[in-house]
């Protein structure tokens, strides 16, 4: 067994409705999160990401399989001693100020009194909430609460951060701030495991990614391993006054087409023969979004209808 987080065949079956009919929320999840990495956990709504995170954090119990954090089984509370966690929908005591809130969590993490105050001040500055230190959390916006939650997760100086949708409710500046904090933690040798629907952030931040669809793991690895580096199509724009046969899109005096790489050379020859010139040639590499959509489309139609319905 290796990795800060390691799961083997993790599964969760829920019972719902009057007849207590079974519903599989997570099935056979086996993944490994190496130390010192930023690990992205992606998938559509209802994929099972939050279920997996709740099991790892001891909020729910798995129906099958097992999991380990820092080499200890998740049934042992000591496995989460060096873990900072922010749930998808955090709830905090609204009557506390931001400073009191961090002091409270510092006590839970057994941070010594002098260090607790210094660390709280430093973290409030780090998440851009220093001027709200003495403001009650009940007055905070959703984005401010999200940043306060990140500060409390860091209060115990954890080796592992587990973040469920940390970009939720943040404006662009807040997203950049959280992204920079994740990158800083990784540079310091910490491990960050987080879910997100914002795939551009996953591509910019993560060393490794796991894709979950309808409760099943569809792939894990580095982005090059998952999506490859091969060019799928080439976006070609030409300056030419006449129309040519083919799948063109006219944009004023320009023609635009997306063609396979092997067709680019002959296309350029045709355009130049007709008196045109090349404006731009841009290769289109497969993205994480393309991969996720293809995995969703591979799901059975009956199951695919659940996507977007279940939270």
C-alpha positions in Angstrom: 0.0 0.0 0.0 1.4 3.4 -1.0 0.0 7.0 -1.0 -1.3 9.4 1.5 -4.9 8.3 0.6 -5.4 4.7 -0.6 -8.7 3.0 -1.3 -9.5 -0.5 -2.3 -12.9 -1.4 -3.8 -14.7 1.3 -1.8 -18.5 1.2 -2.2 -21.6 2.8 -0.8 -25.2 1.7 -1.1 -28.0 3.9 0.1 -31.5 2.9 1.0 -34.3 5.4 0.1 -38.0 5.8 -0.1 -40.8 3.9 1.7 -39.6 0.6 0.3 -36.0 1.3 1.2 -34.9 0.4 -2.3 -31.1 0.2 -2.7 -29.2 2.8 -4.7 -25.5 2.5 -5.5 -23.7 5.9 -4.9 -20.2 4.5 -5.1 -18.9 1.3 -6.6 -15.5 -0.4 -6.3 -13.4 2.8 -6.0 -9.7 2.0 -5.9 -7.3 4.9 -6.1 -4.0 6.1 -4.7 -3.1 9.7 -3.9 0.7 10.1 -3.8 2.3 12.3 -1.2 3.2 15.8 -2.2 0.8 16.0 -5.1 -2.3 18.1 -6.1 -4.8 15.4 -6.9 -8.1 16.4 -8.7 -11.3 14.4 -8.3 -13.7 15.2 -11.2 -17.0 14.1 -12.4 -20.6 15.3 -13.1 -23.2 15.9 -10.4 -24.2 12.6 -8.8 -20.9 10.9 -9.7 -20.1 10.0 -6.1 -17.3 12.5 -5.4 -18.8 13.9 -2.2 -19.8 10.4 -1.0 -16.2 9.2 -1.4 -14.9 12.3 0.5 -17.4 11.9 3.3 -16.4 8.3 3.7 -12.7 9.3 3.9 -13.5 12.0 6.5 -15.5 9.6 8.7 -18.8 11.3 8.1 -20.3 8.3 6.4 -19.4 4.6 6.5 -18.7 2.6 3.4 -20.8 -0.5 2.5 -17.9 -2.3 1.1 -14.1 -2.0 0.6 -11.6 -0.3 2.7 -9.6 3.0 2.8 -6.4 4.3 4.4 -5.1 7.8 5.2 -1.5 8.1 6.2 -1.3 4.3 6.3 -4.0 4.0 9.0 -7.5 2.6 8.3 -10.2 5.3 8.1 -12.0 3.7 11.0 -9.1 5.0 13.2 -9.6 8.7 14.1 -5.9 9.1 14.3 -5.6 8.8 10.5 -7.2 12.3 10.3 -5.0 14.0 12.9 -2.9 15.7 10.2 -5.8 16.4 7.8 -7.4 19.8 7.0 -10.9 19.4 5.5 -13.4 21.8 3.9 -16.8 20.2 3.0 -18.8 21.3 0.0 -21.4 23.1 2.1 -19.6 24.2 5.3 -21.5 25.4 8.3 -19.8 27.5 10.9 -20.9 29.1 14.2 -22.3 32.4 12.9 -21.9 34.3 16.2 -18.1 33.9 16.1 -15.9 36.5 14.5 -13.3 35.3 12.0 -10.5 35.6 14.6 -12.6 33.7 17.2 -13.5 31.0 14.7 -9.8 30.3 13.9 -8.9 30.4 17.5 -11.6 27.8 18.2 -10.2 25.4 15.5 -6.7 26.1 16.7 -7.7 24.8 20.1 -9.2 21.7 18.5 -5.9 21.1 16.7 -4.0 21.7 20.0 -2.0 24.6 18.6 -0.2 26.4 21.5 -1.7 29.7 22.6 1.0 32.1 21.3 1.4 30.3 18.0 -2.4 30.1 17.6 -2.8 33.8 17.6 0.1 34.3 15.1 -1.1 31.6 12.8 -4.7 32.9 12.8 -3.5 36.4 11.9 -1.2 35.0 9.1 -4.0 32.8 7.7 -6.6 35.6 7.6 -4.1 37.7 5.6 -3.4 34.7 3.4 -7.1 34.3 2.4 -7.6 38.1 2.2 -9.9 38.4 5.2 -7.6 40.3 7.6 -9.8 43.4 7.7 -12.8 41.2 8.6 -11.0 39.6 11.6 -13.5 41.0 14.1 -16.6 40.6 11.9 -19.1 37.8 12.8 -19.3 35.0 10.3 -23.0 35.5 10.0 -22.3 38.7 8.0 -20.0 36.9 5.5 -20.9 36.2 1.9 -20.7 32.6 0.5 -17.3 33.3 -1.0 -15.9 34.8 2.2 -17.1 31.8 4.2 -15.4 29.5 1.6 -12.1 31.4 2.2 -12.6 31.3 6.0 -13.2 27.5 5.7 -9.9 27.2 3.9 -8.1 29.2 6.6 -9.5 26.8 9.3 -8.4 23.8 7.3 -4.9 25.2 7.4 -5.0 26.1 11.1 -3.5 22.8 12.2 -0.7 23.0 9.6 -1.9 19.7 8.0 0.1 17.4 5.8 -3.1 16.6 3.8 -5.8 19.0 2.6 -9.1 17.5 1.5 -11.3 20.1 -0.2 -14.8 19.4 -1.6 -15.5 22.0 -4.3 -13.2 24.7 -2.9 -13.9 27.1 -5.8 -17.7 27.0 -5.2 -19.1 30.5 -4.7 -15.9 32.3 -5.4 -15.4 35.2 -7.8 -12.5 35.1 -10.3 -10.1 36.8 -7.8 -11.1 34.3 -5.1 -10.5 31.4 -7.4 -7.0 32.7 -8.2 -6.3 33.0 -4.4 -7.4 29.5 -3.7 -5.5 28.1 -6.7 -2.3 29.9 -5.5 -2.8 28.5 -2.0 -3.1 25.0 -3.3 0.0 25.4 -5.4 1.9 26.9 -2.4 0.9 23.9 -0.2 2.1 21.5 -2.9 5.4 23.3 -3.2 5.9 22.9 0.6 5.5 19.1 0.2 1.9 18.9 1.3 -0.8 16.8 -0.4 -4.0 18.4 -1.7 -7.0 16.2 -2.7 -9.9 18.2 -4.1 -13.0 17.9 -6.2 -14.1 20.6 -8.7 -16.4 21.2 -11.6 -14.1 23.9 -12.9 -11.9 21.7 -15.2 -9.6 24.6 -16.3 -8.5 24.9 -12.6 -7.9 21.1 -12.4 -5.8 21.3 -15.6 -3.8 24.3 -14.2 -3.2 22.9 -10.7 -3.2 19.1 -10.6 -0.4 16.6 -11.0 -2.9 13.7 -11.1 -6.6 13.3 -11.8 -9.3 10.7 -11.1 -12.5 10.7 -13.1 -15.7 9.4 -11.5 -18.9 8.8 -13.5 -22.1 7.3 -11.9 -20.2 6.0 -8.9 -17.5 4.2 -10.9 -13.8 5.2 -11.5 -13.3 5.8 -15.2 -9.6 6.6 -15.1 -6.8 8.0 -13.0 -3.3 9.3 -13.8 -1.5 12.3 -15.0 -3.2 14.5 -17.6 -0.9 13.4 -20.4 -1.6 9.8 -19.5 -5.4 10.4 -19.5 -5.9 12.7 -22.4 -2.7 12.3 -24.4 -0.9 15.0 -26.3 -2.0 14.1 -29.8 -3.6 16.8 -32.0 -7.2 15.9 -32.8 -8.1 18.8 -35.2 -6.4 21.9 -36.5 -8.3 25.2 -36.6 -7.4 27.0 -39.8 -8.2 30.6 -40.8 -7.5 31.9 -44.3 -7.7 35.4 -45.8 -9.5 34.8 -49.1 -12.2 36.6 -51.1 -13.7 33.6 -52.9 -15.6 30.6 -51.6 -14.1 27.2 -51.9 -15.9 23.8 -51.7 -15.8 22.2 -48.3 -16.9 22.6 -44.7 -16.1 26.3 -44.4 -17.4 29.0 -42.1 -17.3 32.5 -43.7 -16.2 35.3 -41.3 -16.1 38.5 -43.5 -13.2 38.1 -45.8 -12.0 35.0 -44.0 -12.7 31.3 -44.3 -12.4 29.1 -41.3 -12.4 25.3 -41.0 -11.4 22.6 -38.5 -9.7 19.6 -40.2 -7.6 16.6 -39.3 -3.8 17.3 -39.2 -3.2 15.3 -42.4 -5.5 17.6 -44.3 -3.8 20.9 -43.4 -1.1 20.8 -46.1 -3.4 20.1 -49.0 -5.8 22.7 -47.7 -3.1 25.4 -47.6 -2.1 24.5 -51.2 -5.7 24.9 -52.4 -6.1 28.3 -50.6 -2.9 29.7 -52.0 -3.8 28.4 -55.5 -7.0 30.4 -55.3 -5.1 33.6 -54.3 -5.6 33.4 -50.5 -3.2 33.5 -47.6 -2.8 31.8 -44.2 -4.0 33.9 -41.2 -3.6 31.3 -38.4 -3.1 27.5 -37.9 -3.9 26.4 -34.3 -3.7 22.7 -33.3 -6.5 21.6 -31.0 -5.3 19.2 -28.3 -7.9 17.0 -26.5 -8.9 18.6 -23.2 -10.0 17.2 -19.8 -13.5 18.4 -20.7 -13.5 16.3 -23.9 -12.4 13.3 -21.9 -15.1 13.7 -19.2 -17.8 14.2 -21.8 -16.7 11.1 -23.7 -16.8 9.1 -20.4 -20.3 10.3 -19.7 -21.5 9.4 -23.2 -20.1 5.9 -22.7 -22.5 5.4 -19.7 -25.7 3.4 -20.4 -28.5 5.7 -21.6 -30.7 4.7 -18.6 -27.9 5.6 -16.2 -26.9 8.8 -18.1 -30.4 10.3 -17.4 -29.5 10.4 -13.7 -26.6 12.8 -14.4 -27.5 16.3 -13.4 -30.5 15.1 -11.4 -28.7 13.7 -8.4 -26.5 16.0 -6.2 
